[in-house]
Amino acid sequence: MASVRTEFLIEADVERVWQVIRDFESGPVRMAPGYVVGCTVEADVRVVTFASGVVARERLIGIEEDARRIVYTLIATRSGPSTTPHRCRSWPRVSVTPGLSGFTMCCPTISPSRCAPR
């Protein structure tokens, strides 16, 4: 299965970045205010509301403090349940430049065999 990987640098201390990323309940709103307009948590599932009106339900898989990694699965959007589990991992990485952090998000995509005509 292929995946999409995005990396970029953030002008902030790695611990400050991690505190936002690891915040399963309000992290999305803190990361993207205006783009994400709401976020609530019901047990291990968060409901994220985007400014466009899209609503996503994501299940927490785990948080690894030492690796600064959070893993969650997209389980449904407003258009219905996800047909393929969508997993994302994100973590700041320690940079050699003080006050500069890396952010990586990795999202597996649907396998080509699932896209074939039936």
Summary of the structure (lengths in Angstrom):
residues: 118
radius of gyration: 15.3
end to end distance: 19.2
largest distance: 53.0
contacts: 296
relative contact order: 0.25
helix: 14%
strand: 54%
